[in-house]
Amino acid sequence: MNGGERIRLFCALRLPDDILGRIVAWQHANLHAGRVVTPGNLHVTLAFLGHRPLGEVDGIVSALAAAAVEARDLRFGVRGYRETRSVGMLTLDDEGNRGRALAERLFDGLEALGVYRREARPWLPHVTVLRFRERPRLAPPLPDLGEISPSDAAVYSSVLRSGGAQYEVLEAIALGG
């Protein structure tokens, strides 16, 4: 790939393995419609960047690293289940708004690079757990995940395939420096 080639990118918090396992068990017990999101694609999105030139990846990684240096003691808990027109998600409570502060620092850095424009709506911490063409209007019981404490964030590439997107971690960054 050359520096001008475009790839689909996003920044996200990675979930601990034990949390992934509990989400997967809950998905299989409760989500019987649409396409369940695979364990490797479960994350908390910070910023979706869309198709960007490959040459911008280093700057995006640097922006994420700068934002992550101050991110300490992030804690999330499951708030609810919500469906949009194409996905089902677990919405999360953000203890002390520390996740939001990380997201805002990241948005500032990405905007300064000219690779991102902040959305009008506030950042919503969530994990997409289901994708569908027609809203199933599920009302599953909420999973007991306890406290979710990510230890790192990553810049991901996303390749669209007929069976759904395939995500690859390009670079992971420890939270808190």
The 8 nearest C-alpha neighbors of each residue, nearest first, counted from 0:
[[1, 4, 2, 53, 3, 5, 54, 6],
 [0, 2, 3, 4, 53, 54, 52, 5],
 [3, 1, 54, 53, 4, 52, 0, 55],
 [4, 2, 52, 1, 53, 54, 5, 0],
 [3, 5, 52, 53, 1, 2, 0, 6],
 [6, 4, 52, 51, 53, 50, 3, 7],
 [5, 7, 50, 51, 53, 8, 52, 156],
 [6, 8, 50, 49, 157, 156, 51, 158],
 [9, 7, 156, 48, 49, 155, 157, 6],
 [8, 10, 47, 48, 155, 46, 154, 11],
 [11, 9, 154, 46, 45, 153, 155, 44],
 [12, 10, 44, 45, 43, 152, 153, 42],
 [11, 13, 152, 43, 42, 151, 44, 153],
 [12, 14, 42, 152, 151, 149, 11, 15],
 [13, 15, 149, 42, 19, 18, 16, 12],
 [16, 14, 18, 17, 149, 19, 13, 148],
 [17, 15, 19, 18, 20, 14, 21, 38],
 [16, 18, 20, 19, 15, 21, 14, 22],
 [19, 17, 21, 20, 15, 16, 22, 144],
 [20, 18, 16, 22, 17, 21, 23, 38],
 [19, 21, 17, 23, 18, 22, 16, 24],
 [20, 22, 18, 24, 23, 19, 25, 17],
 [23, 21, 25, 19, 24, 20, 26, 18],
 [22, 24, 26, 20, 25, 21, 19, 27],
 [25, 23, 21, 27, 22, 26, 20, 28],
 [24, 26, 22, 28, 23, 27, 29, 142],
 [27, 25, 23, 30, 29, 28, 24, 22],
 [26, 28, 24, 25, 29, 30, 23, 31],
 [27, 29, 25, 26, 24, 30, 31, 23],
 [30, 28, 26, 27, 139, 25, 31, 140],
 [31, 29, 26, 32, 27, 28, 35, 139],
 [30, 32, 29, 33, 27, 28, 26, 35],
 [33, 31, 30, 135, 34, 131, 35, 129],
 [32, 34, 131, 130, 35, 129, 31, 132],
 [35, 33, 130, 129, 131, 36, 32, 31],
 [34, 36, 129, 128, 37, 130, 33, 26],
 [37, 35, 128, 129, 40, 34, 38, 41],
 [36, 38, 40, 39, 35, 41, 23, 128],
 [39, 37, 41, 40, 19, 36, 23, 20],
 [40, 38, 37, 41, 166, 36, 42, 165],
 [39, 41, 38, 37, 166, 36, 42, 165],
 [42, 40, 38, 39, 126, 37, 127, 36],
 [43, 41, 13, 126, 12, 14, 44, 11],
 [44, 42, 12, 126, 11, 125, 124, 45],
 [45, 43, 11, 46, 42, 10, 12, 47],
 [44, 46, 11, 10, 102, 43, 12, 47],
 [47, 45, 10, 9, 44, 48, 11, 106],
 [48, 46, 9, 49, 10, 8, 45, 44],
 [47, 49, 9, 8, 115, 46, 50, 114],
 [50, 48, 7, 8, 47, 51, 9, 6],
 [51, 49, 7, 6, 5, 8, 48, 52],
 [50, 52, 5, 6, 7, 49, 53, 8],
 [53, 51, 5, 3, 54, 4, 55, 6],
 [52, 54, 2, 55, 4, 5, 56, 3],
 [53, 55, 2, 52, 56, 3, 57, 1],
 [56, 54, 53, 58, 57, 52, 59, 51],
 [55, 57, 59, 58, 54, 53, 60, 52],
 [58, 56, 60, 59, 55, 61, 54, 53],
 [57, 59, 61, 60, 56, 55, 62, 112],
 [58, 60, 62, 56, 61, 57, 63, 55],
 [61, 59, 57, 63, 58, 62, 64, 56],
 [62, 60, 64, 58, 59, 63, 65, 57],
 [63, 61, 59, 65, 108, 64, 60, 58],
 [62, 64, 60, 66, 61, 65, 105, 67],
 [63, 65, 61, 67, 62, 66, 172, 60],
 [66, 64, 62, 63, 68, 67, 61, 105],
 [65, 67, 63, 105, 104, 64, 68, 101],
 [66, 68, 174, 70, 64, 69, 65, 175],
 [69, 67, 176, 175, 65, 66, 70, 174],
 [68, 70, 175, 67, 71, 66, 176, 174],
 [71, 69, 175, 67, 174, 68, 101, 72],
 [72, 70, 175, 73, 69, 174, 97, 68],
 [71, 73, 74, 70, 148, 97, 175, 150],
 [74, 72, 148, 71, 97, 98, 149, 75],
 [75, 73, 148, 147, 94, 72, 93, 146],
 [74, 76, 93, 147, 92, 146, 91, 94],
 [75, 77, 92, 91, 146, 147, 78, 145],
 [76, 78, 91, 79, 90, 92, 89, 75],
 [77, 79, 91, 90, 92, 76, 89, 80],
 [80, 78, 90, 89, 77, 81, 141, 91],
 [79, 81, 89, 88, 90, 141, 82, 87],
 [82, 80, 88, 87, 89, 79, 83, 90],
 [83, 81, 87, 86, 88, 84, 80, 136],
 [82, 84, 86, 85, 87, 81, 134, 88],
 [83, 85, 134, 86, 82, 133, 132, 131],
 [86, 84, 131, 83, 130, 132, 134, 133],
 [87, 85, 130, 83, 129, 82, 131, 84],
 [86, 88, 82, 129, 81, 128, 127, 130],
 [89, 87, 127, 128, 81, 126, 80, 90],
 [88, 90, 80, 126, 125, 79, 91, 81],
 [91, 89, 125, 79, 78, 80, 88, 77],
 [90, 92, 77, 78, 76, 125, 124, 75],
 [91, 93, 76, 75, 78, 77, 94, 90],
 [92, 94, 75, 96, 98, 95, 74, 91],
 [95, 93, 96, 74, 75, 92, 97, 73],
 [94, 96, 97, 93, 98, 74, 73, 99],
 [97, 95, 99, 93, 94, 98, 100, 73],
 [96, 98, 100, 95, 99, 73, 101, 94],
 [99, 97, 101, 100, 96, 73, 93, 102],
 [98, 100, 102, 96, 101, 97, 103, 122],
 [99, 101, 97, 103, 98, 102, 104, 96],
 [102, 100, 98, 104, 99, 103, 66, 70],
 [101, 103, 99, 105, 100, 104, 45, 106],
 [102, 104, 106, 100, 105, 101, 99, 107],
 [105, 103, 107, 66, 101, 106, 102, 100],
 [104, 106, 102, 108, 66, 103, 107, 63],
 [107, 105, 103, 109, 108, 104, 110, 102],
 [108, 106, 104, 110, 105, 109, 111, 103],
 [109, 107, 105, 111, 62, 110, 106, 104],
 [108, 110, 112, 106, 111, 115, 107, 114],
 [109, 111, 113, 115, 107, 112, 108, 106],
 [110, 112, 108, 109, 113, 107, 114, 115],
 [113, 111, 109, 110, 114, 108, 58, 115],
 [112, 114, 110, 111, 115, 109, 116, 108],
 [115, 113, 112, 109, 110, 48, 116, 51],
 [116, 114, 110, 109, 113, 48, 117, 106],
 [115, 117, 110, 118, 114, 106, 113, 109],
 [118, 116, 115, 106, 119, 110, 46, 120],
 [117, 119, 120, 116, 121, 122, 115, 46],
 [120, 118, 117, 121, 122, 116, 123, 106],
 [119, 121, 118, 122, 123, 117, 116, 124],
 [122, 120, 123, 119, 118, 99, 117, 124],
 [121, 123, 124, 120, 99, 102, 45, 118],
 [124, 122, 125, 121, 90, 91, 99, 120],
 [123, 125, 91, 90, 43, 122, 93, 44],
 [126, 124, 90, 91, 89, 43, 123, 88],
 [125, 127, 89, 43, 88, 42, 128, 41],
 [126, 128, 88, 87, 129, 125, 89, 86],
 [127, 129, 36, 88, 87, 35, 126, 89],
 [130, 128, 35, 87, 36, 86, 34, 127],
 [131, 129, 86, 34, 33, 85, 87, 35],
 [132, 130, 33, 85, 133, 86, 34, 134],
 [133, 131, 85, 134, 130, 33, 84, 86],
 [132, 134, 131, 135, 85, 84, 33, 136],
 [133, 135, 136, 84, 131, 132, 85, 82],
 [136, 134, 137, 133, 32, 33, 131, 82],
 [137, 135, 134, 138, 82, 81, 133, 87],
 [136, 138, 135, 139, 30, 82, 134, 32],
 [137, 139, 136, 140, 80, 81, 141, 29],
 [140, 138, 137, 29, 141, 80, 30, 142],
 [139, 141, 142, 138, 29, 80, 79, 25],
 [140, 142, 139, 143, 79, 80, 77, 89],
 [143, 141, 144, 25, 140, 22, 77, 21],
 [142, 144, 145, 141, 21, 77, 25, 22],
 [145, 143, 142, 18, 146, 21, 147, 77],
 [144, 146, 143, 76, 147, 77, 18, 75],
 [145, 147, 76, 75, 74, 148, 144, 77],
 [148, 146, 75, 74, 76, 149, 145, 18],
 [149, 147, 74, 73, 146, 150, 75, 72],
 [150, 148, 14, 151, 13, 15, 147, 12],
 [151, 149, 174, 173, 148, 152, 13, 15],
 [150, 152, 173, 174, 172, 149, 13, 12],
 [151, 153, 12, 172, 11, 13, 171, 173],
 [154, 152, 171, 170, 11, 10, 172, 155],
 [153, 155, 10, 170, 169, 9, 168, 60],
 [156, 154, 168, 167, 9, 169, 8, 10],
 [155, 157, 8, 167, 7, 166, 168, 158],
 [156, 158, 166, 7, 165, 8, 164, 155],
 [157, 159, 165, 164, 160, 166, 156, 7],
 [158, 160, 164, 163, 165, 157, 161, 162],
 [161, 159, 163, 162, 164, 158, 165, 157],
 [160, 162, 163, 159, 164, 165, 158, 34],
 [163, 161, 160, 164, 159, 165, 34, 36],
 [164, 162, 160, 161, 159, 165, 158, 34],
 [163, 165, 159, 158, 160, 157, 166, 162],
 [164, 166, 158, 157, 159, 163, 167, 160],
 [167, 165, 157, 156, 40, 155, 164, 158],
 [166, 168, 156, 155, 169, 157, 165, 158],
 [167, 169, 155, 170, 154, 153, 156, 166],
 [170, 168, 155, 154, 167, 156, 171, 153],
 [169, 171, 154, 153, 168, 172, 60, 155],
 [172, 170, 153, 152, 151, 154, 173, 168],
 [171, 173, 152, 151, 153, 64, 174, 170],
 [174, 172, 151, 176, 150, 175, 152, 171],
 [175, 173, 67, 151, 70, 150, 176, 68],
 [174, 176, 68, 70, 71, 69, 67, 173],
 [175, 68, 174, 173, 67, 69, 64, 70]]
